[in-house]
Amino acid sequence: MKELRRLMQKYTNGILILLFALCISSTVFSQTSVYPTAIGVRYHNGFIVQHKQDMDPLVTAHIPAIELFYRYNFSGVKEWEKFYNYPHAGLAIQWLNFRNSKMGQAWSALPYMSFPLRKGKHTEWHFRTSVGIGYLTGKFNLDENRKNIAISTGFNAAIQFNLQAHWHLFREAELLTSVSFSHFSNGAFKEPNAGINIAGINAGLNINLGKPVRVNHNSFPILERKIRWLGTVSGFPKATKPVEGPKFMAWTFSFSGLKRFTGKSSLGGSFDFMYDASLSSRARQTFSEIKTPVRMGITLAYELHVGRITVPIQQGFYLINPIKQDGFVYQRIGIRYHITHRWIAQCLIKAHMTSADYVELGFGYFINR
């Protein structure tokens, strides 16, 4: 188990290092034109990272997968495209075979962004991040499939990270190679939900389409750098043990201050008020009582800006927490979409380290412009 934990920590650290490099990189690569779109295919082979000991029955063989994707290449029309050195966006459709009757197969639809890290004459290095939805044919069933503690719902969130190299064979085609880390989870909507983590290697082919489009290297106005105040409300049903138990509503009300300090990034903090009806049930399972199922906390917040989309990454600290088993820290990561200059929609995951607490699906409003 120590070796498995070390491996998980290794992958986690690597992903965080790549995200940090993406945030601070500022070099704009010399580029005159890009192809507008591309299509491709990728083959994957990997294995389940066994992060819990009782997942032994699920780890039986290497896992093959096939992916088809469509890609759009940004050319610098908007300022954020230049900030990220003209990234790619696309949609990948992936089929995966767990080669295990308890797990079955998985079909995933993965919208993605691919950010250039380094470009050379014949090779490009990219960091691709995908967030979508996956359907798994094998799931927990108390009567017929109780050994599958990883997944208890058909539809799940699907997340994937790729560090990939693009090898230019000729102008119209590229060879793709990458290492990847994938995750399936229902965000504690239903128990059991240990989640599935898959590490793998990939190889594929990319075909460029259309006529090359000139890259726009024009400068853009300097962004306003002031504190903006944001109020959000979000919540979602969550389950807790025992298996097949009832669901409870969990709500989060937050008030945040965020300051944009680069084209890519904002920093700030928030005060969180959390009402989680499952806390009373969890307390009774340990033969104790709590006065009210409420938590309060403060967070340190970082936000990555990609056009209308932002990616909040938060580290929280409980001020009030009646369930001591969860510790005194929590994390939050997800996606916000800026509908207008004031209104946002968001979908976040609140977690205690590697254990998901609940999904935060909701909306927010910026008090000041």
C-alpha positions as CSV (number, residue, x, y, z in Angstrom):
1,M,0.0,0.0,0.0
2,K,2.9,2.4,0.7
3,E,4.1,1.9,-2.8
4,L,0.7,2.6,-4.3
5,R,0.3,5.7,-2.2
6,R,3.7,6.9,-3.4
7,L,2.7,6.3,-7.0
8,M,-0.5,8.3,-6.5
9,Q,1.4,11.1,-4.9
10,K,3.9,11.1,-7.8
11,Y,1.1,11.5,-10.3
12,T,-0.6,14.2,-8.3
13,N,2.6,16.2,-7.9
14,G,3.3,15.9,-11.6
15,I,-0.1,17.3,-12.6
16,L,0.2,20.2,-10.1
17,I,3.6,21.0,-11.5
18,L,2.2,21.1,-15.1
19,L,-0.7,23.4,-14.0
20,F,1.8,25.7,-12.3
21,A,4.0,25.8,-15.4
22,L,0.9,26.7,-17.5
23,C,-0.1,29.5,-15.1
24,I,3.3,31.2,-15.0
25,S,4.5,30.7,-18.6
26,S,4.5,34.0,-20.5
27,T,6.5,33.3,-23.7
28,V,4.6,33.8,-26.9
29,F,5.8,31.3,-29.5
30,S,6.8,32.5,-32.9
31,Q,4.1,31.3,-35.2
32,T,2.8,32.7,-38.5
33,S,-0.2,30.4,-39.3
34,V,-2.2,27.5,-38.0
35,Y,-4.6,25.0,-39.6
36,P,-8.2,25.8,-38.4
37,T,-9.3,22.3,-37.5
38,A,-8.1,18.7,-37.3
39,I,-9.4,15.2,-36.7
40,G,-7.5,12.2,-35.2
41,V,-7.5,8.8,-33.6
42,R,-5.6,7.7,-30.5
43,Y,-4.9,4.3,-28.9
44,H,-4.5,4.0,-25.1
45,N,-3.1,1.2,-22.9
46,G,-3.0,1.6,-19.1
47,F,-3.8,0.2,-15.7
48,I,-6.0,1.0,-12.7
49,V,-4.0,2.7,-9.9
50,Q,-5.1,0.8,-6.9
51,H,-5.6,3.5,-4.3
52,K,-7.6,1.3,-1.9
53,Q,-6.6,-2.2,-0.8
54,D,-10.1,-3.7,-1.2
55,M,-10.0,-2.9,-5.0
56,D,-8.0,-6.1,-5.6
57,P,-10.8,-7.9,-7.5
58,L,-11.0,-5.0,-9.9
59,V,-7.4,-4.9,-11.0
60,T,-7.0,-7.9,-13.3
61,A,-5.4,-6.8,-16.6
62,H,-4.1,-3.8,-18.7
63,I,-6.8,-1.6,-20.0
64,P,-7.1,-0.7,-23.7
65,A,-9.0,2.3,-25.1
66,I,-9.6,3.9,-28.4
67,E,-10.4,7.6,-28.9
68,L,-11.7,9.7,-31.8
69,F,-11.4,13.4,-31.6
70,Y,-12.1,16.7,-33.4
71,R,-9.9,19.7,-32.8
72,Y,-10.2,23.4,-33.3
73,N,-7.0,25.5,-33.3
74,F,-7.1,29.1,-31.9
75,S,-5.3,31.8,-33.9
76,G,-5.2,34.8,-31.5
77,V,-8.5,36.5,-32.3
78,K,-9.1,37.1,-28.6
79,E,-6.7,38.2,-26.0
80,W,-6.8,35.0,-23.9
81,E,-5.8,32.9,-26.9
82,K,-2.5,34.9,-27.1
83,F,-2.0,34.5,-23.3
84,Y,-2.0,30.7,-23.7
85,N,0.2,30.7,-26.9
86,Y,-2.7,29.7,-29.2
87,P,-4.1,26.6,-27.7
88,H,-6.4,23.9,-29.1
89,A,-9.9,22.9,-28.1
90,G,-11.8,19.9,-29.1
91,L,-14.1,16.9,-28.3
92,A,-12.9,13.4,-27.7
93,I,-15.1,10.3,-27.8
94,Q,-13.4,7.4,-26.0
95,W,-14.2,3.7,-25.6
96,L,-12.5,1.8,-22.8
97,N,-12.5,-1.8,-21.9
98,F,-11.7,-2.7,-18.2
99,R,-11.3,-6.4,-19.2
100,N,-13.1,-7.3,-16.1
101,S,-16.7,-8.6,-15.8
102,K,-17.3,-6.5,-12.6
103,M,-16.3,-3.2,-14.4
104,G,-17.4,-3.8,-17.9
105,Q,-16.7,-1.0,-20.4
106,A,-16.8,2.8,-20.4
107,W,-17.9,5.3,-23.0
108,S,-16.8,8.9,-22.5
109,A,-17.5,12.3,-24.1
110,L,-14.6,14.6,-23.2
111,P,-14.5,18.3,-24.2
112,Y,-10.9,19.4,-23.8
113,M,-8.4,22.2,-24.0
114,S,-4.8,21.6,-25.1
115,F,-2.2,24.2,-23.9
116,P,1.2,24.5,-25.6
117,L,4.1,24.2,-23.2
118,R,7.0,24.2,-25.7
119,K,7.1,24.4,-29.5
120,G,10.1,23.4,-31.7
121,K,10.5,23.1,-35.4
122,H,9.5,19.4,-35.5
123,T,7.9,18.8,-32.1
124,E,5.4,20.5,-29.8
125,W,4.7,19.7,-26.1
126,H,1.2,20.2,-24.8
127,F,-0.8,19.7,-21.6
128,R,-4.3,18.6,-22.4
129,T,-7.0,18.7,-19.7
130,S,-10.5,17.1,-20.3
131,V,-13.6,17.3,-18.2
132,G,-16.7,15.4,-19.4
133,I,-19.1,12.6,-18.7
134,G,-18.6,8.9,-18.8
135,Y,-21.0,5.9,-18.9
136,L,-19.8,2.7,-17.2
137,T,-21.6,-0.6,-18.0
138,G,-20.4,-2.3,-14.8
139,K,-21.5,-0.8,-11.5
140,F,-22.0,-1.8,-7.9
141,N,-25.1,-4.0,-7.2
142,L,-25.8,-5.3,-3.7
143,D,-27.0,-8.6,-5.0
144,E,-24.9,-9.3,-8.1
145,N,-21.9,-7.1,-8.1
146,R,-21.0,-6.1,-4.6
147,K,-17.2,-6.3,-5.1
148,N,-17.2,-3.3,-7.4
149,I,-16.7,-0.6,-4.7
150,A,-15.3,1.9,-7.2
151,I,-18.5,2.9,-9.0
152,S,-22.2,2.7,-8.1
153,T,-23.8,4.8,-10.9
154,G,-23.9,4.4,-14.7
155,F,-23.2,8.1,-15.5
156,N,-20.1,9.6,-13.8
157,A,-17.8,12.6,-14.2
158,A,-14.9,11.8,-16.4
159,I,-11.6,13.8,-16.0
160,Q,-8.4,13.3,-17.9
161,F,-4.9,14.9,-18.0
162,N,-2.4,14.3,-20.8
163,L,1.2,15.4,-21.2
164,Q,1.6,14.9,-25.0
165,A,4.1,15.4,-27.7
166,H,3.1,16.3,-31.3
167,W,5.6,15.1,-33.8
168,H,5.3,16.8,-37.2
169,L,5.5,14.1,-39.9
170,F,4.6,16.7,-42.6
171,R,2.4,19.8,-42.7
172,E,-0.9,17.9,-42.9
173,A,-0.2,15.2,-40.2
174,E,1.2,14.8,-36.7
175,L,2.1,11.7,-34.7
176,L,0.8,12.0,-31.1
177,T,2.3,10.3,-28.1
178,S,1.4,11.0,-24.4
179,V,1.2,9.8,-20.9
180,S,-2.2,10.2,-19.3
181,F,-4.1,10.1,-16.0
182,S,-7.9,9.5,-16.0
183,H,-10.5,9.6,-13.2
184,F,-14.2,8.4,-13.0
185,S,-16.4,9.4,-10.0
186,N,-19.9,10.4,-9.2
187,G,-18.8,13.0,-6.6
188,A,-20.4,11.1,-3.7
189,F,-23.8,11.3,-5.2
190,K,-24.2,7.6,-4.4
191,E,-22.3,5.1,-2.3
192,P,-19.9,3.3,-2.8
193,N,-17.8,5.7,-4.7
194,A,-14.1,4.9,-4.3
195,G,-13.6,6.2,-7.9
196,I,-11.4,4.8,-10.7
197,N,-7.9,6.2,-11.4
198,I,-6.2,5.0,-14.6
199,A,-2.6,5.7,-15.7
200,G,-1.6,5.0,-19.2
201,I,0.4,5.7,-22.4
202,N,-1.1,6.8,-25.7
203,A,-0.2,7.0,-29.4
204,G,-2.2,8.4,-32.2
205,L,-2.4,10.3,-35.5
206,N,-3.7,13.8,-36.1
207,I,-4.8,15.1,-39.6
208,N,-5.0,18.8,-40.2
209,L,-7.9,20.2,-42.2
210,G,-8.6,23.4,-44.1
211,K,-6.3,26.1,-45.3
212,P,-3.8,27.7,-42.8
213,V,-5.1,30.8,-41.0
214,R,-2.7,33.7,-40.2
215,V,-1.9,34.0,-36.5
216,N,-2.9,37.4,-34.9
217,H,0.0,38.8,-32.9
218,N,-1.7,42.2,-32.1
219,S,-1.6,43.6,-28.6
220,F,-4.7,43.9,-26.5
221,P,-5.8,46.5,-23.9
222,I,-4.4,46.0,-20.4
223,L,-6.9,44.2,-18.1
224,E,-8.5,45.9,-15.1
225,R,-6.8,44.8,-11.9
226,K,-9.3,45.4,-9.1
227,I,-11.0,43.3,-6.4
228,R,-14.3,41.9,-7.5
229,W,-16.8,40.7,-4.9
230,L,-18.7,37.5,-5.7
231,G,-21.6,35.8,-4.0
232,T,-22.4,32.1,-4.9
233,V,-25.0,29.5,-3.9
234,S,-24.7,25.9,-4.9
235,G,-25.7,22.4,-3.8
236,F,-26.4,18.8,-4.8
237,P,-27.8,15.6,-3.2
238,K,-25.1,13.4,-1.6
239,A,-25.1,9.9,-0.1
240,T,-23.3,8.5,2.9
241,K,-22.8,5.1,4.3
242,P,-24.3,2.5,4.6
243,V,-24.7,1.4,0.9
244,E,-28.2,2.0,-0.5
245,G,-28.9,4.5,2.2
246,P,-30.9,7.7,1.8
247,K,-29.6,10.9,0.1
248,F,-29.2,14.3,1.7
249,M,-29.0,17.8,0.4
250,A,-25.8,19.7,0.9
251,W,-25.6,23.5,0.3
252,T,-22.7,26.0,0.2
253,F,-23.1,29.7,0.4
254,S,-19.9,31.6,-0.3
255,F,-18.8,35.2,-0.4
256,S,-15.5,35.8,-2.2
257,G,-13.1,38.5,-3.2
258,L,-11.0,38.0,-6.3
259,K,-8.3,40.2,-7.9
260,R,-7.0,39.7,-11.4
261,F,-3.2,40.1,-11.4
262,T,-2.3,38.6,-14.9
263,G,-4.1,37.8,-18.1
264,K,-4.4,34.2,-16.8
265,S,-4.8,34.4,-13.1
266,S,-6.8,35.8,-10.1
267,L,-6.0,35.4,-6.4
268,G,-8.4,35.9,-3.5
269,G,-10.3,34.2,-0.7
270,S,-13.7,33.4,0.5
271,F,-15.9,32.8,3.5
272,D,-18.0,29.6,3.2
273,F,-21.2,28.6,5.0
274,M,-22.1,25.0,4.4
275,Y,-25.3,23.2,5.4
276,D,-24.9,19.5,5.0
277,A,-27.9,17.4,6.1
278,S,-25.9,14.2,6.0
279,L,-23.7,15.3,9.0
280,S,-26.5,14.4,11.5
281,S,-26.8,10.9,10.0
282,R,-23.0,10.4,10.1
283,A,-22.9,11.5,13.8
284,R,-25.6,9.0,14.7
285,Q,-23.6,6.2,13.1
286,T,-20.9,6.9,15.7
287,F,-23.4,7.1,18.5
288,S,-23.1,10.8,18.9
289,E,-25.2,13.9,18.3
290,I,-24.5,17.3,16.8
291,K,-26.6,20.4,17.4
292,T,-26.8,21.5,13.8
293,P,-25.4,20.1,10.5
294,V,-23.4,23.3,9.7
295,R,-19.8,23.9,8.7
296,M,-18.1,27.2,8.3
297,G,-14.7,27.8,6.7
298,I,-12.4,30.2,4.9
299,T,-10.5,29.5,1.7
300,L,-7.4,30.7,-0.2
301,A,-8.4,30.9,-3.8
302,Y,-6.7,30.8,-7.2
303,E,-8.6,31.1,-10.4
304,L,-7.3,30.3,-14.0
305,H,-8.9,32.4,-16.8
306,V,-9.6,30.8,-20.2
307,G,-12.0,33.2,-22.0
308,R,-15.5,33.0,-20.4
309,I,-14.4,29.9,-18.5
310,T,-12.5,30.0,-15.2
311,V,-11.0,27.2,-13.2
312,P,-11.2,27.8,-9.4
313,I,-8.7,25.9,-7.2
314,Q,-9.2,26.5,-3.5
315,Q,-7.7,25.4,-0.2
316,G,-10.1,25.7,2.7
317,F,-9.8,25.6,6.5
318,Y,-12.7,24.8,8.7
319,L,-13.6,27.3,11.4
320,I,-16.6,25.2,12.6
321,N,-16.7,21.4,11.8
322,P,-18.8,19.0,13.9
323,I,-17.4,15.9,12.1
324,K,-13.7,15.7,13.2
325,Q,-13.0,12.5,11.2
326,D,-12.8,14.7,8.0
327,G,-9.9,16.8,9.4
328,F,-9.8,20.6,9.5
329,V,-8.9,21.2,5.8
330,Y,-10.9,20.9,2.6
331,Q,-10.4,21.5,-1.1
332,R,-12.5,22.7,-4.0
333,I,-11.9,22.6,-7.8
334,G,-14.2,22.9,-10.8
335,I,-15.4,25.1,-13.6
336,R,-17.2,28.5,-13.7
337,Y,-18.8,29.8,-16.9
338,H,-19.2,33.6,-17.0
339,I,-22.7,34.1,-18.6
340,T,-22.5,37.9,-18.4
341,H,-20.1,40.3,-16.8
342,R,-21.9,39.8,-13.5
343,W,-23.6,36.3,-13.6
344,I,-21.8,32.9,-13.5
345,A,-22.8,29.3,-13.5
346,Q,-20.5,26.8,-11.7
347,C,-19.9,23.1,-11.1
348,L,-17.3,22.4,-8.4
349,I,-16.2,19.4,-6.4
350,K,-15.6,19.8,-2.6
351,A,-13.3,17.2,-1.2
352,H,-11.2,16.1,1.8
353,M,-7.9,15.3,0.1
354,T,-8.6,12.3,-2.2
355,S,-12.2,11.8,-0.8
356,A,-15.0,13.6,-2.6
357,D,-17.5,15.3,-0.2
358,Y,-20.2,16.6,-2.6
359,V,-20.8,18.4,-5.9
360,E,-21.5,22.1,-5.8
361,L,-23.8,23.0,-8.7
362,G,-25.1,26.5,-8.7
363,F,-24.7,30.1,-9.8
364,G,-23.1,33.4,-8.6
365,Y,-23.3,37.1,-9.0
366,F,-20.5,39.7,-9.0
367,I,-21.7,42.6,-6.7
368,N,-19.4,45.2,-8.4
369,R,-18.3,45.6,-12.0
